[in-house]
Amino acid sequence: MRAVEKPFKLEVGGKTLRIAEYELEGKRVFHVNFGPGGSPLVIAIAIGSNNKRFWTSIPEGRQKEATDIGRLIAEYIRAKK
């Protein structure tokens, strides 16, 4: 696993999240640090059976957070270009 970009921060619901992007076996994954008291989250883009891309948590189980935060990460990355 290697870091791809410098970590960045996003504001979500009054909280500052620290996001680090990594490459793992050729895939981009994002480590989300919620700060003190928050359980970290790892998310990635997956491809469903209908060939549509979606954000998912690793391990599964935090899909709502992965979808919401993934959308913000995508917006942040697009805005940088």
Beta strands, then each sheet from edge to edge (+ up, - down):
strand 1: 2-3
strand 2: 8-12
strand 3: 15-24
strand 4: 27-33
strand 5: 41-47
strand 6: 53-57
sheet 1: 1+ 3- 2+
sheet 2: 1+ 3- 4+ 5- 6+
end
